[in-house]
Amino acid sequence: MPTVLRIGPYRFFFYAGDRAEPPHVHVRREKSEAKFWLDAVGRERNRGFRAVELRRIERLVLEHAEKLRTEWHEYFEA
């Protein structure tokens, strides 16, 4: 599970077995986790984050989408 970004309490990472899926990132804080698609940024699922916090995380994913996509391709296409 490579961590590709940390912002405040949030850890942005990939699961090593995610290669067969379209580019996405998982975001975790404590026991909460969400998954966001990267090509057309949008939430795929949420486990534990409240709506207000999800919107904050989605803004962070949008803000860093280019870096996250680059990291995805470097990790899975290496």
mmCIF file of the N, C-alpha and C atoms, coordinates in Angstrom:
data_MODEL
# 
_entry.id   MODEL 
# 
loop_
_atom_site.group_PDB 
_atom_site.id 
_atom_site.type_symbol 
_atom_site.label_atom_id 
_atom_site.label_alt_id 
_atom_site.label_comp_id 
_atom_site.label_asym_id 
_atom_site.label_entity_id 
_atom_site.label_seq_id 
_atom_site.pdbx_PDB_ins_code 
_atom_site.Cartn_x 
_atom_site.Cartn_y 
_atom_site.Cartn_z 
_atom_site.occupancy 
_atom_site.B_iso_or_equiv 
_atom_site.pdbx_formal_charge 
_atom_site.auth_seq_id 
_atom_site.auth_comp_id 
_atom_site.auth_asym_id 
_atom_site.auth_atom_id 
_atom_site.pdbx_PDB_model_num 
ATOM 1   N N  . MET A 1 1  ? 0.843   -1.181 0.000   1.00 0.00 ? 1  MET A N  1 
ATOM 2   C CA . MET A 1 1  ? 0.000   0.000  0.000   1.00 0.00 ? 1  MET A CA 1 
ATOM 3   C C  . MET A 1 1  ? 0.887   1.243  0.000   1.00 0.00 ? 1  MET A C  1 
ATOM 4   N N  . PRO A 1 2  ? 1.305   1.684  -1.157  1.00 0.00 ? 2  PRO A N  1 
ATOM 5   C CA . PRO A 1 2  ? 2.147   2.879  -1.169  1.00 0.00 ? 2  PRO A CA 1 
ATOM 6   C C  . PRO A 1 2  ? 1.350   4.138  -0.836  1.00 0.00 ? 2  PRO A C  1 
ATOM 7   N N  . THR A 1 3  ? 1.852   4.891  0.119   1.00 0.00 ? 3  THR A N  1 
ATOM 8   C CA . THR A 1 3  ? 1.281   6.195  0.436   1.00 0.00 ? 3  THR A CA 1 
ATOM 9   C C  . THR A 1 3  ? 1.860   7.192  -0.557  1.00 0.00 ? 3  THR A C  1 
ATOM 10  N N  . VAL A 1 4  ? 0.989   7.923  -1.248  1.00 0.00 ? 4  VAL A N  1 
ATOM 11  C CA . VAL A 1 4  ? 1.464   8.858  -2.267  1.00 0.00 ? 4  VAL A CA 1 
ATOM 12  C C  . VAL A 1 4  ? 1.315   10.315 -1.857  1.00 0.00 ? 4  VAL A C  1 
ATOM 13  N N  . LEU A 1 5  ? 0.551   10.563 -0.781  1.00 0.00 ? 5  LEU A N  1 
ATOM 14  C CA . LEU A 1 5  ? 0.338   11.938 -0.337  1.00 0.00 ? 5  LEU A CA 1 
ATOM 15  C C  . LEU A 1 5  ? -0.216  11.907 1.085   1.00 0.00 ? 5  LEU A C  1 
ATOM 16  N N  . ARG A 1 6  ? 0.205   12.866 1.880   1.00 0.00 ? 6  ARG A N  1 
ATOM 17  C CA . ARG A 1 6  ? -0.355  13.079 3.217   1.00 0.00 ? 6  ARG A CA 1 
ATOM 18  C C  . ARG A 1 6  ? -0.709  14.556 3.331   1.00 0.00 ? 6  ARG A C  1 
ATOM 19  N N  . ILE A 1 7  ? -1.931  14.809 3.739   1.00 0.00 ? 7  ILE A N  1 
ATOM 20  C CA . ILE A 1 7  ? -2.377  16.180 3.972   1.00 0.00 ? 7  ILE A CA 1 
ATOM 21  C C  . ILE A 1 7  ? -3.163  16.162 5.272   1.00 0.00 ? 7  ILE A C  1 
ATOM 22  N N  . GLY A 1 8  ? -2.653  16.870 6.267   1.00 0.00 ? 8  GLY A N  1 
ATOM 23  C CA . GLY A 1 8  ? -3.317  16.870 7.566   1.00 0.00 ? 8  GLY A CA 1 
ATOM 24  C C  . GLY A 1 8  ? -3.502  15.449 8.052   1.00 0.00 ? 8  GLY A C  1 
ATOM 25  N N  . PRO A 1 9  ? -4.722  15.088 8.449   1.00 0.00 ? 9  PRO A N  1 
ATOM 26  C CA . PRO A 1 9  ? -4.949  13.739 8.975   1.00 0.00 ? 9  PRO A CA 1 
ATOM 27  C C  . PRO A 1 9  ? -5.174  12.686 7.893   1.00 0.00 ? 9  PRO A C  1 
ATOM 28  N N  . TYR A 1 10 ? -5.113  13.090 6.608   1.00 0.00 ? 10 TYR A N  1 
ATOM 29  C CA . TYR A 1 10 ? -5.481  12.194 5.517   1.00 0.00 ? 10 TYR A CA 1 
ATOM 30  C C  . TYR A 1 10 ? -4.263  11.555 4.863   1.00 0.00 ? 10 TYR A C  1 
ATOM 31  N N  . ARG A 1 11 ? -4.389  10.248 4.635   1.00 0.00 ? 11 ARG A N  1 
ATOM 32  C CA . ARG A 1 11 ? -3.364  9.492  3.916   1.00 0.00 ? 11 ARG A CA 1 
ATOM 33  C C  . ARG A 1 11 ? -3.976  9.032  2.599   1.00 0.00 ? 11 ARG A C  1 
ATOM 34  N N  . PHE A 1 12 ? -3.337  9.382  1.489   1.00 0.00 ? 12 PHE A N  1 
ATOM 35  C CA . PHE A 1 12 ? -3.781  9.021  0.151   1.00 0.00 ? 12 PHE A CA 1 
ATOM 36  C C  . PHE A 1 12 ? -2.893  7.872  -0.320  1.00 0.00 ? 12 PHE A C  1 
ATOM 37  N N  . PHE A 1 13 ? -3.507  6.780  -0.755  1.00 0.00 ? 13 PHE A N  1 
ATOM 38  C CA . PHE A 1 13 ? -2.712  5.596  -1.080  1.00 0.00 ? 13 PHE A CA 1 
ATOM 39  C C  . PHE A 1 13 ? -3.420  4.727  -2.107  1.00 0.00 ? 13 PHE A C  1 
ATOM 40  N N  . PHE A 1 14 ? -2.666  3.743  -2.625  1.00 0.00 ? 14 PHE A N  1 
ATOM 41  C CA . PHE A 1 14 ? -3.194  2.727  -3.532  1.00 0.00 ? 14 PHE A CA 1 
ATOM 42  C C  . PHE A 1 14 ? -3.030  1.375  -2.854  1.00 0.00 ? 14 PHE A C  1 
ATOM 43  N N  . TYR A 1 15 ? -3.884  0.438  -3.194  1.00 0.00 ? 15 TYR A N  1 
ATOM 44  C CA . TYR A 1 15 ? -3.669  -0.959 -2.831  1.00 0.00 ? 15 TYR A CA 1 
ATOM 45  C C  . TYR A 1 15 ? -2.911  -1.605 -3.982  1.00 0.00 ? 15 TYR A C  1 
ATOM 46  N N  . ALA A 1 16 ? -1.929  -2.417 -3.684  1.00 0.00 ? 16 ALA A N  1 
ATOM 47  C CA . ALA A 1 16 ? -1.108  -3.046 -4.714  1.00 0.00 ? 16 ALA A CA 1 
ATOM 48  C C  . ALA A 1 16 ? -1.944  -3.877 -5.680  1.00 0.00 ? 16 ALA A C  1 
ATOM 49  N N  . GLY A 1 17 ? -3.051  -4.409 -5.258  1.00 0.00 ? 17 GLY A N  1 
ATOM 50  C CA . GLY A 1 17 ? -3.895  -5.235 -6.118  1.00 0.00 ? 17 GLY A CA 1 
ATOM 51  C C  . GLY A 1 17 ? -4.875  -4.461 -6.978  1.00 0.00 ? 17 GLY A C  1 
ATOM 52  N N  . ASP A 1 18 ? -4.782  -3.138 -7.004  1.00 0.00 ? 18 ASP A N  1 
ATOM 53  C CA . ASP A 1 18 ? -5.748  -2.301 -7.740  1.00 0.00 ? 18 ASP A CA 1 
ATOM 54  C C  . ASP A 1 18 ? -5.419  -2.130 -9.218  1.00 0.00 ? 18 ASP A C  1 
ATOM 55  N N  . ARG A 1 19 ? -4.378  -2.763 -9.716  1.00 0.00 ? 19 ARG A N  1 
ATOM 56  C CA . ARG A 1 19 ? -3.885  -2.567 -11.085 1.00 0.00 ? 19 ARG A CA 1 
ATOM 57  C C  . ARG A 1 19 ? -4.973  -2.725 -12.148 1.00 0.00 ? 19 ARG A C  1 
ATOM 58  N N  . ALA A 1 20 ? -5.889  -3.659 -11.992 1.00 0.00 ? 20 ALA A N  1 
ATOM 59  C CA . ALA A 1 20 ? -6.892  -3.950 -13.017 1.00 0.00 ? 20 ALA A CA 1 
ATOM 60  C C  . ALA A 1 20 ? -8.018  -2.915 -13.071 1.00 0.00 ? 20 ALA A C  1 
ATOM 61  N N  . GLU A 1 21 ? -8.085  -2.038 -12.097 1.00 0.00 ? 21 GLU A N  1 
ATOM 62  C CA . GLU A 1 21 ? -9.146  -1.022 -12.060 1.00 0.00 ? 21 GLU A CA 1 
ATOM 63  C C  . GLU A 1 21 ? -8.670  0.270  -12.706 1.00 0.00 ? 21 GLU A C  1 
ATOM 64  N N  . PRO A 1 22 ? -9.618  1.147  -13.071 1.00 0.00 ? 22 PRO A N  1 
ATOM 65  C CA . PRO A 1 22 ? -9.214  2.479  -13.557 1.00 0.00 ? 22 PRO A CA 1 
ATOM 66  C C  . PRO A 1 22 ? -8.485  3.237  -12.444 1.00 0.00 ? 22 PRO A C  1 
ATOM 67  N N  . PRO A 1 23 ? -7.684  4.246  -12.798 1.00 0.00 ? 23 PRO A N  1 
ATOM 68  C CA . PRO A 1 23 ? -6.939  5.006  -11.786 1.00 0.00 ? 23 PRO A CA 1 
ATOM 69  C C  . PRO A 1 23 ? -7.857  5.565  -10.694 1.00 0.00 ? 23 PRO A C  1 
ATOM 70  N N  . HIS A 1 24 ? -7.448  5.337  -9.464  1.00 0.00 ? 24 HIS A N  1 
ATOM 71  C CA . HIS A 1 24 ? -8.199  5.833  -8.308  1.00 0.00 ? 24 HIS A CA 1 
ATOM 72  C C  . HIS A 1 24 ? -7.262  5.923  -7.113  1.00 0.00 ? 24 HIS A C  1 
ATOM 73  N N  . VAL A 1 25 ? -7.746  6.558  -6.070  1.00 0.00 ? 25 VAL A N  1 
ATOM 74  C CA . VAL A 1 25 ? -6.966  6.690  -4.832  1.00 0.00 ? 25 VAL A CA 1 
ATOM 75  C C  . VAL A 1 25 ? -7.885  6.407  -3.656  1.00 0.00 ? 25 VAL A C  1 
ATOM 76  N N  . HIS A 1 26 ? -7.307  5.803  -2.642  1.00 0.00 ? 26 HIS A N  1 
ATOM 77  C CA . HIS A 1 26 ? -8.004  5.582  -1.380  1.00 0.00 ? 26 HIS A CA 1 
ATOM 78  C C  . HIS A 1 26 ? -7.527  6.660  -0.404  1.00 0.00 ? 26 HIS A C  1 
ATOM 79  N N  . VAL A 1 27 ? -8.432  7.127  0.431   1.00 0.00 ? 27 VAL A N  1 
ATOM 80  C CA . VAL A 1 27 ? -8.096  8.141  1.424   1.00 0.00 ? 27 VAL A CA 1 
ATOM 81  C C  . VAL A 1 27 ? -8.554  7.613  2.781   1.00 0.00 ? 27 VAL A C  1 
ATOM 82  N N  . ARG A 1 28 ? -7.642  7.654  3.737   1.00 0.00 ? 28 ARG A N  1 
ATOM 83  C CA . ARG A 1 28 ? -7.959  7.121  5.066   1.00 0.00 ? 28 ARG A CA 1 
ATOM 84  C C  . ARG A 1 28 ? -7.615  8.148  6.138   1.00 0.00 ? 28 ARG A C  1 
ATOM 85  N N  . ARG A 1 29 ? -8.461  8.174  7.140   1.00 0.00 ? 29 ARG A N  1 
ATOM 86  C CA . ARG A 1 29 ? -8.210  8.899  8.391   1.00 0.00 ? 29 ARG A CA 1 
ATOM 87  C C  . ARG A 1 29 ? -8.748  8.010  9.488   1.00 0.00 ? 29 ARG A C  1 
ATOM 88  N N  . GLU A 1 30 ? -7.880  7.610  10.371  1.00 0.00 ? 30 GLU A N  1 
ATOM 89  C CA . GLU A 1 30 ? -8.257  6.696  11.454  1.00 0.00 ? 30 GLU A CA 1 
ATOM 90  C C  . GLU A 1 30 ? -8.942  5.466  10.856  1.00 0.00 ? 30 GLU A C  1 
ATOM 91  N N  . LYS A 1 31 ? -10.204 5.204  11.198  1.00 0.00 ? 31 LYS A N  1 
ATOM 92  C CA . LYS A 1 31 ? -10.890 4.008  10.687  1.00 0.00 ? 31 LYS A CA 1 
ATOM 93  C C  . LYS A 1 31 ? -11.794 4.309  9.489   1.00 0.00 ? 31 LYS A C  1 
ATOM 94  N N  . SER A 1 32 ? -11.830 5.544  9.035   1.00 0.00 ? 32 SER A N  1 
ATOM 95  C CA . SER A 1 32 ? -12.658 5.917  7.892   1.00 0.00 ? 32 SER A CA 1 
ATOM 96  C C  . SER A 1 32 ? -11.837 5.818  6.615   1.00 0.00 ? 32 SER A C  1 
ATOM 97  N N  . GLU A 1 33 ? -12.509 5.403  5.523   1.00 0.00 ? 33 GLU A N  1 
ATOM 98  C CA . GLU A 1 33 ? -11.820 5.297  4.244   1.00 0.00 ? 33 GLU A CA 1 
ATOM 99  C C  . GLU A 1 33 ? -12.799 5.591  3.110   1.00 0.00 ? 33 GLU A C  1 
ATOM 100 N N  . ALA A 1 34 ? -12.297 6.277  2.092   1.00 0.00 ? 34 ALA A N  1 
ATOM 101 C CA . ALA A 1 34 ? -13.087 6.556  0.892   1.00 0.00 ? 34 ALA A CA 1 
ATOM 102 C C  . ALA A 1 34 ? -12.220 6.258  -0.321  1.00 0.00 ? 34 ALA A C  1 
ATOM 103 N N  . LYS A 1 35 ? -12.886 6.036  -1.448  1.00 0.00 ? 35 LYS A N  1 
ATOM 104 C CA . LYS A 1 35 ? -12.200 5.749  -2.704  1.00 0.00 ? 35 LYS A CA 1 
ATOM 105 C C  . LYS A 1 35 ? -12.703 6.745  -3.746  1.00 0.00 ? 35 LYS A C  1 
ATOM 106 N N  . PHE A 1 36 ? -11.757 7.362  -4.473  1.00 0.00 ? 36 PHE A N  1 
ATOM 107 C CA . PHE A 1 36 ? -12.100 8.355  -5.485  1.00 0.00 ? 36 PHE A CA 1 
ATOM 108 C C  . PHE A 1 36 ? -11.477 7.972  -6.819  1.00 0.00 ? 36 PHE A C  1 
ATOM 109 N N  . TRP A 1 37 ? -12.271 8.029  -7.878  1.00 0.00 ? 37 TRP A N  1 
ATOM 110 C CA . TRP A 1 37 ? -11.750 7.861  -9.237  1.00 0.00 ? 37 TRP A CA 1 
ATOM 111 C C  . TRP A 1 37 ? -10.929 9.089  -9.574  1.00 0.00 ? 37 TRP A C  1 
ATOM 112 N N  . LEU A 1 38 ? -9.909  8.935  -10.414 1.00 0.00 ? 38 LEU A N  1 
ATOM 113 C CA . LEU A 1 38 ? -9.020  10.049 -10.736 1.00 0.00 ? 38 LEU A CA 1 
ATOM 114 C C  . LEU A 1 38 ? -9.224  10.628 -12.131 1.00 0.00 ? 38 LEU A C  1 
ATOM 115 N N  . ASP A 1 39 ? -9.670  9.837  -13.104 1.00 0.00 ? 39 ASP A N  1 
ATOM 116 C CA . ASP A 1 39 ? -9.803  10.380 -14.458 1.00 0.00 ? 39 ASP A CA 1 
ATOM 117 C C  . ASP A 1 39 ? -10.937 11.395 -14.543 1.00 0.00 ? 39 ASP A C  1 
ATOM 118 N N  . ALA A 1 40 ? -12.067 11.070 -14.011 1.00 0.00 ? 40 ALA A N  1 
ATOM 119 C CA . ALA A 1 40 ? -13.172 12.017 -13.849 1.00 0.00 ? 40 ALA A CA 1 
ATOM 120 C C  . ALA A 1 40 ? -13.432 12.002 -12.349 1.00 0.00 ? 40 ALA A C  1 
ATOM 121 N N  . VAL A 1 41 ? -12.797 12.908 -11.632 1.00 0.00 ? 41 VAL A N  1 
ATOM 122 C CA . VAL A 1 41 ? -12.786 12.823 -10.168 1.00 0.00 ? 41 VAL A CA 1 
ATOM 123 C C  . VAL A 1 41 ? -14.200 12.711 -9.623  1.00 0.00 ? 41 VAL A C  1 
ATOM 124 N N  . GLY A 1 42 ? -14.406 11.671 -8.871  1.00 0.00 ? 42 GLY A N  1 
ATOM 125 C CA . GLY A 1 42 ? -15.683 11.432 -8.231  1.00 0.00 ? 42 GLY A CA 1 
ATOM 126 C C  . GLY A 1 42 ? -15.546 10.327 -7.206  1.00 0.00 ? 42 GLY A C  1 
ATOM 127 N N  . ARG A 1 43 ? -16.405 10.349 -6.236  1.00 0.00 ? 43 ARG A N  1 
ATOM 128 C CA . ARG A 1 43 ? -16.344 9.362  -5.161  1.00 0.00 ? 43 ARG A CA 1 
ATOM 129 C C  . ARG A 1 43 ? -16.932 8.043  -5.633  1.00 0.00 ? 43 ARG A C  1 
ATOM 130 N N  . GLU A 1 44 ? -16.224 6.968  -5.344  1.00 0.00 ? 44 GLU A N  1 
ATOM 131 C CA . GLU A 1 44 ? -16.699 5.629  -5.666  1.00 0.00 ? 44 GLU A CA 1 
ATOM 132 C C  . GLU A 1 44 ? -17.376 5.015  -4.447  1.00 0.00 ? 44 GLU A C  1 
ATOM 133 N N  . ARG A 1 45 ? -16.772 5.199  -3.274  1.00 0.00 ? 45 ARG A N  1 
ATOM 134 C CA . ARG A 1 45 ? -17.396 4.686  -2.050  1.00 0.00 ? 45 ARG A CA 1 
ATOM 135 C C  . ARG A 1 45 ? -16.868 5.426  -0.825  1.00 0.00 ? 45 ARG A C  1 
ATOM 136 N N  . ASN A 1 46 ? -17.608 5.266  0.248   1.00 0.00 ? 46 ASN A N  1 
ATOM 137 C CA . ASN A 1 46 ? -17.257 5.919  1.513   1.00 0.00 ? 46 ASN A CA 1 
ATOM 138 C C  . ASN A 1 46 ? -17.590 4.970  2.649   1.00 0.00 ? 46 ASN A C  1 
ATOM 139 N N  . ARG A 1 47 ? -16.663 4.881  3.583   1.00 0.00 ? 47 ARG A N  1 
ATOM 140 C CA . ARG A 1 47 ? -16.901 4.099  4.794   1.00 0.00 ? 47 ARG A CA 1 
ATOM 141 C C  . ARG A 1 47 ? -16.470 4.936  5.989   1.00 0.00 ? 47 ARG A C  1 
ATOM 142 N N  . GLY A 1 48 ? -17.406 5.670  6.542   1.00 0.00 ? 48 GLY A N  1 
ATOM 143 C CA . GLY A 1 48 ? -17.156 6.345  7.801   1.00 0.00 ? 48 GLY A CA 1 
ATOM 144 C C  . GLY A 1 48 ? -16.999 7.850  7.780   1.00 0.00 ? 48 GLY A C  1 
ATOM 145 N N  . PHE A 1 49 ? -16.730 8.467  6.635   1.00 0.00 ? 49 PHE A N  1 
ATOM 146 C CA . PHE A 1 49 ? -16.598 9.925  6.602   1.00 0.00 ? 49 PHE A CA 1 
ATOM 147 C C  . PHE A 1 49 ? -17.982 10.568 6.550   1.00 0.00 ? 49 PHE A C  1 
ATOM 148 N N  . ARG A 1 50 ? -18.128 11.684 7.218   1.00 0.00 ? 50 ARG A N  1 
ATOM 149 C CA . ARG A 1 50 ? -19.362 12.466 7.148   1.00 0.00 ? 50 ARG A CA 1 
ATOM 150 C C  . ARG A 1 50 ? -19.349 13.294 5.861   1.00 0.00 ? 50 ARG A C  1 
ATOM 151 N N  . ALA A 1 51 ? -20.505 13.737 5.423   1.00 0.00 ? 51 ALA A N  1 
ATOM 152 C CA . ALA A 1 51 ? -20.656 14.448 4.147   1.00 0.00 ? 51 ALA A CA 1 
ATOM 153 C C  . ALA A 1 51 ? -19.749 15.674 4.051   1.00 0.00 ? 51 ALA A C  1 
ATOM 154 N N  . VAL A 1 52 ? -19.669 16.463 5.102   1.00 0.00 ? 52 VAL A N  1 
ATOM 155 C CA . VAL A 1 52 ? -18.842 17.680 5.089   1.00 0.00 ? 52 VAL A CA 1 
ATOM 156 C C  . VAL A 1 52 ? -17.376 17.313 4.863   1.00 0.00 ? 52 VAL A C  1 
ATOM 157 N N  . GLU A 1 53 ? -16.920 16.293 5.547   1.00 0.00 ? 53 GLU A N  1 
ATOM 158 C CA . GLU A 1 53 ? -15.526 15.879 5.405   1.00 0.00 ? 53 GLU A CA 1 
ATOM 159 C C  . GLU A 1 53 ? -15.268 15.280 4.020   1.00 0.00 ? 53 GLU A C  1 
ATOM 160 N N  . LEU A 1 54 ? -16.235 14.560 3.482   1.00 0.00 ? 54 LEU A N  1 
ATOM 161 C CA . LEU A 1 54 ? -16.084 14.001 2.128   1.00 0.00 ? 54 LEU A CA 1 
ATOM 162 C C  . LEU A 1 54 ? -15.905 15.106 1.090   1.00 0.00 ? 54 LEU A C  1 
ATOM 163 N N  . ARG A 1 55 ? -16.656 16.179 1.234   1.00 0.00 ? 55 ARG A N  1 
ATOM 164 C CA . ARG A 1 55 ? -16.505 17.307 0.299   1.00 0.00 ? 55 ARG A CA 1 
ATOM 165 C C  . ARG A 1 55 ? -15.113 17.913 0.419   1.00 0.00 ? 55 ARG A C  1 
ATOM 166 N N  . ARG A 1 56 ? -14.601 18.026 1.628   1.00 0.00 ? 56 ARG A N  1 
ATOM 167 C CA . ARG A 1 56 ? -13.244 18.543 1.845   1.00 0.00 ? 56 ARG A CA 1 
ATOM 168 C C  . ARG A 1 56 ? -12.221 17.615 1.173   1.00 0.00 ? 56 ARG A C  1 
ATOM 169 N N  . ILE A 1 57 ? -12.383 16.323 1.361   1.00 0.00 ? 57 ILE A N  1 
ATOM 170 C CA . ILE A 1 57 ? -11.454 15.362 0.764   1.00 0.00 ? 57 ILE A CA 1 
ATOM 171 C C  . ILE A 1 57 ? -11.548 15.408 -0.757  1.00 0.00 ? 57 ILE A C  1 
ATOM 172 N N  . GLU A 1 58 ? -12.754 15.497 -1.292  1.00 0.00 ? 58 GLU A N  1 
ATOM 173 C CA . GLU A 1 58 ? -12.910 15.559 -2.751  1.00 0.00 ? 58 GLU A CA 1 
ATOM 174 C C  . GLU A 1 58 ? -12.199 16.791 -3.317  1.00 0.00 ? 58 GLU A C  1 
ATOM 175 N N  . ARG A 1 59 ? -12.275 17.915 -2.615  1.00 0.00 ? 59 ARG A N  1 
ATOM 176 C CA . ARG A 1 59 ? -11.553 19.116 -3.067  1.00 0.00 ? 59 ARG A CA 1 
ATOM 177 C C  . ARG A 1 59 ? -10.045 18.856 -3.075  1.00 0.00 ? 59 ARG A C  1 
ATOM 178 N N  . LEU A 1 60 ? -9.551  18.144 -2.063  1.00 0.00 ? 60 LEU A N  1 
ATOM 179 C CA . LEU A 1 60 ? -8.122  17.809 -2.020  1.00 0.00 ? 60 LEU A CA 1 
ATOM 180 C C  . LEU A 1 60 ? -7.745  16.884 -3.176  1.00 0.00 ? 60 LEU A C  1 
ATOM 181 N N  . VAL A 1 61 ? -8.593  15.914 -3.472  1.00 0.00 ? 61 VAL A N  1 
ATOM 182 C CA . VAL A 1 61 ? -8.329  15.016 -4.603  1.00 0.00 ? 61 VAL A CA 1 
ATOM 183 C C  . VAL A 1 61 ? -8.304  15.818 -5.899  1.00 0.00 ? 61 VAL A C  1 
ATOM 184 N N  . LEU A 1 62 ? -9.254  16.712 -6.076  1.00 0.00 ? 62 LEU A N  1 
ATOM 185 C CA . LEU A 1 62 ? -9.273  17.558 -7.279  1.00 0.00 ? 62 LEU A CA 1 
ATOM 186 C C  . LEU A 1 62 ? -8.015  18.416 -7.369  1.00 0.00 ? 62 LEU A C  1 
ATOM 187 N N  . GLU A 1 63 ? -7.632  19.009 -6.269  1.00 0.00 ? 63 GLU A N  1 
ATOM 188 C CA . GLU A 1 63 ? -6.461  19.889 -6.228  1.00 0.00 ? 63 GLU A CA 1 
ATOM 189 C C  . GLU A 1 63 ? -5.177  19.131 -6.574  1.00 0.00 ? 63 GLU A C  1 
ATOM 190 N N  . HIS A 1 64 ? -5.102  17.871 -6.202  1.00 0.00 ? 64 HIS A N  1 
ATOM 191 C CA . HIS A 1 64 ? -3.880  17.085 -6.390  1.00 0.00 ? 64 HIS A CA 1 
ATOM 192 C C  . HIS A 1 64 ? -4.047  15.969 -7.423  1.00 0.00 ? 64 HIS A C  1 
ATOM 193 N N  . ALA A 1 65 ? -5.109  16.049 -8.232  1.00 0.00 ? 65 ALA A N  1 
ATOM 194 C CA . ALA A 1 65 ? -5.434  14.966 -9.171  1.00 0.00 ? 65 ALA A CA 1 
ATOM 195 C C  . ALA A 1 65 ? -4.285  14.668 -10.135 1.00 0.00 ? 65 ALA A C  1 
ATOM 196 N N  . GLU A 1 66 ? -3.623  15.678 -10.651 1.00 0.00 ? 66 GLU A N  1 
ATOM 197 C CA . GLU A 1 66 ? -2.542  15.440 -11.604 1.00 0.00 ? 66 GLU A CA 1 
ATOM 198 C C  . GLU A 1 66 ? -1.417  14.639 -10.946 1.00 0.00 ? 66 GLU A C  1 
ATOM 199 N N  . LYS A 1 67 ? -1.007  15.037 -9.766  1.00 0.00 ? 67 LYS A N  1 
ATOM 200 C CA . LYS A 1 67 ? 0.041   14.311 -9.039  1.00 0.00 ? 67 LYS A CA 1 
ATOM 201 C C  . LYS A 1 67 ? -0.400  12.887 -8.734  1.00 0.00 ? 67 LYS A C  1 
ATOM 202 N N  . LEU A 1 68 ? -1.648  12.707 -8.304  1.00 0.00 ? 68 LEU A N  1 
ATOM 203 C CA . LEU A 1 68 ? -2.149  11.379 -7.967  1.00 0.00 ? 68 LEU A CA 1 
ATOM 204 C C  . LEU A 1 68 ? -2.197  10.480 -9.194  1.00 0.00 ? 68 LEU A C  1 
ATOM 205 N N  . ARG A 1 69 ? -2.628  11.018 -10.342 1.00 0.00 ? 69 ARG A N  1 
ATOM 206 C CA . ARG A 1 69 ? -2.634  10.231 -11.587 1.00 0.00 ? 69 ARG A CA 1 
ATOM 207 C C  . ARG A 1 69 ? -1.215  9.841  -11.989 1.00 0.00 ? 69 ARG A C  1 
ATOM 208 N N  . THR A 1 70 ? -0.281  10.784 -11.871 1.00 0.00 ? 70 THR A N  1 
ATOM 209 C CA . THR A 1 70 ? 1.111   10.497 -12.204 1.00 0.00 ? 70 THR A CA 1 
ATOM 210 C C  . THR A 1 70 ? 1.649   9.390  -11.313 1.00 0.00 ? 70 THR A C  1 
ATOM 211 N N  . GLU A 1 71 ? 1.392   9.477  -10.025 1.00 0.00 ? 71 GLU A N  1 
ATOM 212 C CA . GLU A 1 71 ? 1.838   8.457  -9.083  1.00 0.00 ? 71 GLU A CA 1 
ATOM 213 C C  . GLU A 1 71 ? 1.225   7.094  -9.425  1.00 0.00 ? 71 GLU A C  1 
ATOM 214 N N  . TRP A 1 72 ? -0.060  7.095  -9.779  1.00 0.00 ? 72 TRP A N  1 
ATOM 215 C CA . TRP A 1 72 ? -0.743  5.848  -10.158 1.00 0.00 ? 72 TRP A CA 1 
ATOM 216 C C  . TRP A 1 72 ? -0.007  5.189  -11.332 1.00 0.00 ? 72 TRP A C  1 
ATOM 217 N N  . HIS A 1 73 ? 0.208   5.955  -12.390 1.00 0.00 ? 73 HIS A N  1 
ATOM 218 C CA . HIS A 1 73 ? 0.839   5.401  -13.588 1.00 0.00 ? 73 HIS A CA 1 
ATOM 219 C C  . HIS A 1 73 ? 2.272   4.967  -13.317 1.00 0.00 ? 73 HIS A C  1 
ATOM 220 N N  . GLU A 1 74 ? 3.001   5.714  -12.536 1.00 0.00 ? 74 GLU A N  1 
ATOM 221 C CA . GLU A 1 74 ? 4.369   5.333  -12.214 1.00 0.00 ? 74 GLU A CA 1 
ATOM 222 C C  . GLU A 1 74 ? 4.403   4.031  -11.400 1.00 0.00 ? 74 GLU A C  1 
ATOM 223 N N  . TYR A 1 75 ? 3.465   3.874  -10.490 1.00 0.00 ? 75 TYR A N  1 
ATOM 224 C CA . TYR A 1 75 ? 3.441   2.683  -9.651  1.00 0.00 ? 75 TYR A CA 1 
ATOM 225 C C  . TYR A 1 75 ? 2.988   1.446  -10.416 1.00 0.00 ? 75 TYR A C  1 
ATOM 226 N N  . PHE A 1 76 ? 1.892   1.571  -11.160 1.00 0.00 ? 76 PHE A N  1 
ATOM 227 C CA . PHE A 1 76 ? 1.319   0.386  -11.799 1.00 0.00 ? 76 PHE A CA 1 
ATOM 228 C C  . PHE A 1 76 ? 1.894   0.075  -13.180 1.00 0.00 ? 76 PHE A C  1 
ATOM 229 N N  . GLU A 1 77 ? 2.570   1.016  -13.793 1.00 0.00 ? 77 GLU A N  1 
ATOM 230 C CA . GLU A 1 77 ? 3.144   0.751  -15.119 1.00 0.00 ? 77 GLU A CA 1 
ATOM 231 C C  . GLU A 1 77 ? 4.650   0.544  -15.062 1.00 0.00 ? 77 GLU A C  1 
ATOM 232 N N  . ALA A 1 78 ? 5.195   0.536  -13.872 1.00 0.00 ? 78 ALA A N  1 
ATOM 233 C CA . ALA A 1 78 ? 6.651   0.352  -13.730 1.00 0.00 ? 78 ALA A CA 1 
ATOM 234 C C  . ALA A 1 78 ? 7.035   -1.106 -13.928 1.00 0.00 ? 78 ALA A C  1 
# 
